[in-house]
């Protein structure tokens, strides 16, 4: 570090009364990782709040008394990890906290969110009786030709976080297409109105790209990575009841897995970080 930079830093500290920052040049921990940990701690403590803009990289380097390279790497790491996001021409911002979600396959989406202290609102996008598209038909374990299609968007604090789509054999749920599901639980309705008690579900999880029609509903650019949970739900008689697809915004959800040993079997409970809802949402 040259004399001019030393003088500049002293002047900066005098003017801004800079606090000592936990950057240790003698530590075996790489500088960029130290910076990353410091910024992450600021986010977790609420010192950097969602939507807040970070200082420019040069300002952090100035504060830490280090070169730009480790600061830039630290910020890039946090962007990749989903804690920060960049806006070209504007800067780097703190991303809204992700919701950790356990995929409790047979739970209500809204109830799952409420358990996490979040108020999720479900709004109907489309609701009708019709024929399932070929891409869905091949996944259905039934010879039924007509299905009730229910698509809803999940909102938290007015922002779309997930898109829920369900296909149910029309013969099992006569009149379901006429009911108001804005804020109403599908699974509770199945049990209370039709006597259908769900007991088992099979699901798959994968990363997909948001399609044009989905992006319009979710308010995100086409091609945005999404977490997709697809599966089939069965009642207590092992009758097929529903094919469901839930698209989660990947920047808002984090899934977790818990495993339990039962005799000679290992049972898995898949979840997501306090985000919006479980894997099967009614």
C-alpha positions, 0 to 999 in steps of 0.5 A: 500500500503506497503513502498516498493510499495510506493518507487517503484511508486515514482521511476517510476514517477521520471523516466517517469515524470508521469502525474496525472491520474484522479483516485479518491479514494474518488469518489462514482464511482467504480475504475474499471469504472474510469479506463474504462472511462479514457481509453475510453476517450484516445481512443476517443481523439485519444491518443490511436489509432486503432491497438495500443497496451495497456500497461500491466495491471500491468503497469496501476495499477502501474501508477494509484496506485491501485490493478490489479483487477479494471484495469483488469475489466476495460479492460475486459469491454472495450473488451466486448464493442468492443473498445479493443481486445486481442491477446493471447500471445501478449496483448490487442489492440485498435480495429478499430473504428466502423461505425455507420450506419442508415439502409436507406433501399433503399440507395446505400451502397457505397453512404451511406459510402461516406456520412460518409466520408468513401470510400467503394469499392464493388468487385463482388464475384459471379454473375450468373443466376440460381435457388435460394437455398431452404432456400432463395426460401421460402422467395421470394414472386414470382413464378419465377424459375430463379434469377440473383444472385449477391454477392459483398464484401465491402472493406474500406481501403482494409479491408472487412467489409460486404458481400452483396448478392442479388436475383432478378427475371431474367425476370425483369432484362434481361442481368443483369448478364453480367454487371460489378458491381465492384464499380457500384450501383445496385439500380442506374442500376435498375432505369437507365437501367430497369426503376425499381424505388424502393419504399418500403422494409421490413427487419429483423436484427439478430446476426448470426455466420459466415459460412465457405464460408463466412469467407473465403471471409471476411477473418475472422474465421468461427463462428465469430458473424455477424450482418445480415440484410435480406429483400425484396424490392418492386418497386413503383407498389409494385412488388417484385424486390429483396431479399437481405442479408447483413452480417456486421462485428459486430466489425465494425458496430453499428446500431442506431434507430430513431423514428418519430411520424406521426399522429397516427403512429410511423415510425422507421429509423434503422441505424448503427454507421458510418460504411459501408452502409444502410440496403439495398444496391445497 
